[in-house]
Amino acid sequence: MKPLIALILIAVFTTPASAFADCSDACVDVYTKDNQIIIEAHKGSGSTTTRKAPVVQPSPTATLWFPPKPSPTPRPYVKRSYKPRSAKAKSVTQSANLSDRLTKLVPSAGIAFQPEFEALTNVPVIFWIDVPQFFQSRVNIIGEIVDVALRPGFIWSFGDHSMWATTHTGAPYPNQTITHTYSKPGTYAVLLLTTWNGSFTHNGAVRAVTGEIVNSSVATVTVVSAPTRFTK
């Protein structure tokens, strides 16, 4: 159980960095963060262009003339004029790039088992999980089509120091792909560690998804001793 818990802690608290790089064409990157799928897309070189707004020419303004006021002493009058005001040109900055980010969640795994109540010692218990064996999602991000495909892997800890790794999800009876037999009665905590890995496709190119998604599930199994019957 301790090695499995250590794996969970390492997977949860270790977050790979994104390999997203600057480029002049469309760039797409898919990675994992906080147990989620992060899809990023970027178009453009990231530079900006500056364009000056056209200068507005002032319209001509009529010159005002004021007649002199009558006074005992003649005084010269002054012809007043107003200087036209010109509007200052403003710079308009236009961005030359486009980017977006999407988040996707993978299905969570729930543990099921048979018999559900009071399994017997020395009798196999059948386990399975209700998640798909293949997760696929297509997204359209800033006009770019990205296909993401992930497959799960499973590590079982049956609570009696027994562990098993598989890529199968199992199934109920009569299928017995995933089974475990308990030799002693008791209550056992079954821990399942699900790890998702995969790739994504963009413009025909296939690349690996950076990082992985790790989920854990727990179930309790009660095992009792099989009744003993004596016959003559």
C-alpha positions as CSV (number, residue, x, y, z in Angstrom):
1,M,0.0,0.0,0.0
2,K,2.8,2.5,0.9
3,P,4.5,2.2,-2.6
4,L,1.1,2.9,-4.3
5,I,0.5,6.0,-2.1
6,A,3.9,7.3,-2.9
7,L,3.1,6.9,-6.6
8,I,-0.1,8.9,-6.2
9,L,1.7,11.7,-4.4
10,I,4.4,11.9,-7.0
11,A,1.9,11.9,-9.9
12,V,-0.4,14.5,-8.4
13,F,2.2,17.0,-7.3
14,T,4.5,16.8,-10.3
15,T,3.2,19.0,-13.1
16,P,5.1,19.0,-16.4
17,A,5.7,22.3,-18.1
18,S,4.1,23.1,-21.4
19,A,6.2,23.0,-24.5
20,F,4.3,25.9,-26.1
21,A,6.6,27.9,-28.3
22,D,6.3,31.1,-30.3
23,C,5.8,30.7,-34.0
24,S,4.5,32.6,-37.0
25,D,2.0,29.9,-38.1
26,A,-0.6,28.0,-36.1
27,C,0.9,26.3,-33.0
28,V,-1.0,23.8,-30.9
29,D,0.1,22.2,-27.6
30,V,-1.6,19.7,-25.4
31,Y,-0.5,18.9,-21.8
32,T,-1.9,18.0,-18.4
33,K,-2.3,20.2,-15.3
34,D,-4.2,19.6,-12.1
35,N,-5.5,16.3,-13.5
36,Q,-7.0,18.1,-16.5
37,I,-6.2,18.1,-20.2
38,I,-5.1,21.6,-21.3
39,I,-5.3,22.5,-25.1
40,E,-3.6,25.7,-26.2
41,A,-3.5,27.2,-29.7
42,H,-1.6,30.3,-30.9
43,K,-1.5,32.1,-34.3
44,G,0.8,34.9,-35.2
45,S,4.3,36.0,-34.4
46,G,3.2,37.8,-31.3
47,S,4.4,41.2,-32.7
48,T,2.1,44.3,-33.0
49,T,1.7,46.8,-35.7
50,T,1.2,50.5,-35.1
51,R,-0.8,52.6,-37.5
52,K,-1.3,56.3,-37.2
53,A,-4.7,57.7,-37.4
54,P,-5.3,60.2,-40.3
55,V,-4.8,63.8,-39.3
56,V,-8.0,65.8,-39.3
57,Q,-7.5,69.1,-41.1
58,P,-9.3,72.0,-39.4
59,S,-12.1,73.6,-41.3
60,P,-11.7,77.4,-42.0
61,T,-13.1,79.6,-39.4
62,A,-14.7,83.0,-40.2
63,T,-13.0,86.0,-38.9
64,L,-15.0,88.0,-36.5
65,W,-15.3,91.8,-36.7
66,F,-16.6,94.0,-34.0
67,P,-17.6,97.7,-34.7
68,P,-16.3,100.4,-32.5
69,K,-18.3,101.6,-29.6
70,P,-19.3,105.3,-29.7
71,S,-17.3,107.3,-27.2
72,P,-16.5,111.0,-26.7
73,T,-12.9,110.3,-27.6
74,P,-12.4,108.3,-30.8
75,R,-10.5,105.1,-30.1
76,P,-9.1,102.8,-32.7
77,Y,-10.7,99.5,-33.0
78,V,-8.9,96.2,-33.2
79,K,-9.8,93.5,-35.7
80,R,-9.8,90.2,-33.7
81,S,-9.0,86.9,-35.3
82,Y,-8.9,83.3,-33.9
83,K,-6.2,80.8,-34.6
84,P,-7.8,77.5,-35.8
85,R,-7.1,74.5,-33.7
86,S,-5.8,71.3,-35.2
87,A,-6.6,67.8,-33.9
88,K,-3.6,65.7,-32.9
89,A,-3.2,62.3,-34.6
90,K,-3.6,59.3,-32.3
91,S,-1.7,56.0,-32.8
92,V,-3.9,52.9,-33.1
93,T,-2.2,49.6,-32.1
94,Q,-3.5,46.4,-33.7
95,S,-2.5,42.9,-32.4
96,A,-1.1,40.5,-34.9
97,N,-1.7,37.3,-32.9
98,L,-4.5,35.1,-31.7
99,S,-4.6,32.5,-28.9
100,D,-7.0,30.4,-26.9
101,R,-7.0,27.8,-24.2
102,L,-9.5,24.9,-23.5
103,T,-9.8,22.4,-20.6
104,K,-11.0,18.9,-20.8
105,L,-11.8,16.3,-18.1
106,V,-11.2,12.5,-18.4
107,P,-13.8,10.0,-17.0
108,S,-13.3,9.0,-13.4
109,A,-13.2,5.3,-12.4
110,G,-15.6,3.7,-9.9
111,I,-14.8,0.3,-8.4
112,A,-17.4,-2.5,-8.7
113,F,-17.1,-6.1,-7.4
114,Q,-19.0,-9.3,-7.0
115,P,-20.3,-10.6,-4.6
116,E,-21.1,-7.1,-3.4
117,F,-21.9,-8.3,0.2
118,E,-19.8,-10.7,2.3
119,A,-17.4,-12.3,-0.1
120,L,-16.1,-15.7,1.1
121,T,-12.6,-16.6,1.9
122,N,-10.8,-18.7,-0.7
123,V,-13.4,-17.7,-3.3
124,P,-12.4,-15.3,-6.1
125,V,-13.9,-11.8,-5.9
126,I,-14.5,-10.3,-9.4
127,F,-13.5,-6.6,-9.9
128,W,-14.2,-4.2,-12.7
129,I,-14.4,-0.4,-13.4
130,D,-16.8,1.7,-15.3
131,V,-14.5,3.7,-17.5
132,P,-13.9,3.4,-21.3
133,Q,-10.8,1.7,-22.5
134,F,-10.2,4.6,-25.0
135,F,-10.9,8.3,-24.5
136,Q,-11.1,10.5,-27.6
137,S,-12.1,14.2,-28.0
138,R,-12.1,16.6,-31.0
139,V,-12.0,20.3,-30.4
140,N,-12.0,23.4,-32.6
141,I,-9.8,26.1,-31.2
142,I,-9.3,29.3,-33.1
143,G,-10.1,27.5,-36.3
144,E,-7.7,24.6,-35.7
145,I,-9.0,21.0,-35.4
146,V,-7.2,19.0,-32.6
147,D,-7.9,15.3,-31.9
148,V,-6.9,14.1,-28.4
149,A,-6.7,10.3,-27.7
150,L,-5.9,8.8,-24.3
151,R,-5.7,5.3,-22.9
152,P,-5.8,4.3,-19.2
153,G,-3.6,2.0,-17.2
154,F,-4.6,0.6,-13.8
155,I,-2.8,-0.5,-10.7
156,W,-4.8,-2.4,-8.1
157,S,-4.1,-2.7,-4.4
158,F,-6.4,-5.2,-2.8
159,G,-5.8,-4.3,0.8
160,D,-3.9,-7.4,1.8
161,H,-0.5,-6.3,0.4
162,S,-1.3,-7.7,-3.0
163,M,-1.0,-5.5,-6.1
164,W,-1.7,-6.0,-9.8
165,A,-1.2,-3.8,-12.9
166,T,-3.3,-4.1,-16.0
167,T,-4.8,-2.2,-19.0
168,H,-8.1,-4.1,-18.8
169,T,-11.2,-2.6,-17.2
170,G,-12.7,-6.0,-16.3
171,A,-16.4,-7.0,-16.4
172,P,-19.0,-8.7,-14.1
173,Y,-19.7,-12.4,-14.0
174,P,-19.2,-14.6,-16.0
175,N,-16.2,-12.6,-17.1
176,Q,-13.3,-13.0,-14.7
177,T,-10.5,-10.8,-16.1
178,I,-9.8,-9.1,-12.8
179,T,-10.1,-11.3,-9.7
180,H,-8.6,-11.6,-6.3
181,T,-8.9,-14.3,-3.6
182,Y,-8.7,-13.4,0.1
183,S,-7.4,-16.1,2.4
184,K,-8.5,-14.5,5.7
185,P,-11.8,-12.9,6.7
186,G,-11.8,-9.1,7.4
187,T,-12.5,-5.7,5.9
188,Y,-10.2,-4.7,3.1
189,A,-9.7,-1.2,1.5
190,V,-9.2,-1.7,-2.2
191,L,-7.3,1.1,-3.9
192,L,-7.3,1.7,-7.7
193,L,-4.8,4.0,-9.4
194,T,-5.8,5.1,-12.9
195,T,-3.2,6.7,-15.1
196,W,-4.1,8.3,-18.5
197,N,-1.5,8.8,-21.3
198,G,-1.9,9.5,-24.9
199,S,-1.3,11.7,-27.9
200,F,-2.9,14.4,-30.0
201,T,-3.2,15.0,-33.7
202,H,-3.0,18.4,-35.5
203,N,-2.7,18.9,-39.3
204,G,-1.8,15.2,-39.7
205,A,1.0,15.3,-37.2
206,V,0.9,13.1,-34.1
207,R,2.5,14.3,-30.9
208,A,2.6,12.9,-27.3
209,V,0.6,14.7,-24.7
210,T,3.0,16.1,-22.1
211,G,2.4,14.7,-18.7
212,E,-0.2,12.3,-17.4
213,I,-3.5,12.3,-15.5
214,V,-3.7,10.2,-12.3
215,N,-6.9,9.5,-10.5
216,S,-7.5,7.2,-7.5
217,S,-10.6,5.3,-6.3
218,V,-11.3,3.4,-3.1
219,A,-13.8,0.7,-2.2
220,T,-14.3,-1.5,0.9
221,V,-14.7,-5.3,0.6
222,T,-15.9,-7.4,3.5
223,V,-14.8,-11.0,3.5
224,V,-16.2,-13.7,5.8
225,S,-15.3,-17.3,6.4
226,A,-17.0,-19.8,4.3
227,P,-19.3,-22.0,6.4
228,T,-18.1,-25.5,7.2
229,R,-20.5,-28.4,6.6
230,F,-19.8,-32.0,7.7
231,T,-21.5,-34.8,5.8
232,K,-21.5,-38.5,6.6
